[in-house]
Amino acid sequence: MSRTEALSEKVYAASDGRQMSMLDLLYYFKRDGSARVTDLHLKVGRPPCYRVDGELKVTSARPLDHATIVKLARTMLDETQLKTLEKHRSVNASRLIEGYRYRLNAYFDMRGLAIAIRALDTALPSIDFVGFPNGVWQDVINLSQGLVLVTGTTGAGKSTTIAAMINEITRTRPCHVITLEDPIEYEFKSDIAMISQRAIGRDVPSYERGLRDCLREDPDVIFVGEMTDADSATWTLSAAETGHLVFSGIHTRNAVGTITRVIDMFPPNRADEVATQLSLGLRYIISQKLIQRQDRRGRVAVMEVLNNTFSIANLIRQLKLEQIYSLIQTHTRDEPSQRMTTLERSLAALVKAGTVSRGEAERACNEPRVLEDELKRE
């Protein structure tokens, strides 16, 4: 039986008289759209659970057992991935199925095998779809070098935002783009740019090795799926310093926290060195969240934007990070030398436009008092 045929095999007894296949479980993504139904969780002792508009919804089906989840995993993973799962107790993978690319992580917990599946539309996201709060994307895609960090928690849409900017670059610039991803999420295509997409574990063993290699492969633009440790951060910063435009993601909640996170990846005795390196190589930090729309029709991205101006770079170099937020608050004009915004200002703009409710904004903000002040602005 082929892997495609296996997807249709009815291996899950969802209820009396109702058998379901992996395709049946994936159907809900297609029915309601991946912008609304983003994730599927399969866990021993629980029915299938979907994340809809940012909230987990448990189905009324029968709880899954370990044997059933193993059968479902075999429909999504190839033999190499199954061996990796057995050896390392977790594995990342992606599959293109009926117009959607599914990114999944299979892992073991105390009750047995579990799978988390995320759906991604194969159509590359546009700048308009992302919804930037100002024209910062124009400045980013026109950069020739430097580091652009897109940050947020898991499921905040980081990959979509980066993909939209890279897609705009490949559409308008004859350049060589190399991506290092775990796994590949969006497939880039262009008539004028050359694009090399490499999957960690399949095409290259690690981010560090991929970055070492790509510096010898004549790239103009590099996308590092995630900076995870000191080694990958070192090579990412080096690539940004040596004349390349580098995009990467980090799991942090705001712009200042991102700078702190990068510096904290290294031993304390290297803090000054790394701060100096970051002050020179960093260009932008775009920190984002996805929050529920007021009309309940999906979610909308809200962003905090830091532009590494001379003043910001000086604060980073001196490790006076607590002063950065006030500069973000005051350098908000929509022009290339500024274009910064706090998360709270972006939230207030969405509330005033009627896109999100005040309650959602209050739940999403980092600084409640600042949000209150922004909402009072004319």
C-alpha positions, 0 to 999 in steps of 0.5 A: 500500500502506498503512503497516499492510499494509506491516508484513506485507510479507516484505522480510527474507530471514532464512534460506533459504526463510524471509522475514520482515516487520516484524510477524514481527520484532515478534512476539517482544515479544508472545510473551514480553511487553515486561517481558522482551523490551524492545528490538530492534536492527537493524544492517547486518552483524548479525542482528536482536538482542533485549534479553531480561531486560536482556541482548542476545541475537543471533538465528541469522538472516541478517545484515541489509543496508542495503537491507533495513533501509531497507525495514523503516524505511519500514514504521514511519516516515511521510513526514515522519519519513523526511525528518527521518531523511534531513536530520538522520541520525536520527529518534525516532518511535512507533507503536501496533501490535497492542496495543503502542506501539513507540518507535524511533530510526532512525539512521545509523552507519558501515555504514548505517541502524540502528534501535533499537525499544523495546516499551511495553505500552499499559496504563498502569503501576500504582504496584504494578507499579513497586514503590517501596521505601517510600511516597514515591509518596504524597508525590509525587502529593500535591505541588502544586508543585516539581520531581521528577526520575526518573533512571537510565541508558537502559532503567532504566524512568524513563518507566514510573515517571513514567507511574505517578505521573502516572496516579495523579494524573490518576485522583484529581485534577481538574487540567490535565496537559501532557506534552512527550515525544520521542516520546509513550510512554504515552497518558493517559486520565482522566474527571476530569483534562484531559490535553494530550500534545505530541510534540517535532518533531510538535506543538512544535519543541523542549522549550524552546518547549513549556515557554515555551508551556505556562506560558501554558496553565494547567497544574497538572502538567507532564511534560518528557520529558528535561532535555537542556541549559541551555535546557530546564533553565532553563525546567523549573526556572522552571516548578517555581518558579512554582507547577507540579508538574514531572516530568522525567528525566535520564540519571544513575546516582544522586541526587547525580550528578543534582544535579551534572549539572543544575548542570554544564549551565550555565557555571561562573560560574552554578553558585551561582545554579543551585544556589540555584534547584535547592535551592528548586525541587527536591522529590524525586530518584528514581534507579533501575536495573532488575536481573535477578530471581533467578527469572529472570522478568524484572527488578525496579526498585531505587531511591535516593530523595532528599527535598529536606529543609531540610538537603539544600537547604542542602547544595545551596545551599552546593555541599557535595554530597559530604555529601548521601549521608550524609543519605540514609543516615540519613533513612530512616523511612517517613514524609513528613518522611524516606522517603529510601533509598540504592540499597544499602539498597534492594538489600539489602532485595531480597536479603533478600527473595529477589527478587534474588541477592547477585551481582546486587546487587553488580553493580548497587550504587554503593557496595560497602562500603555494600552490605556493611554493609546486608546485615549489618543485622538 
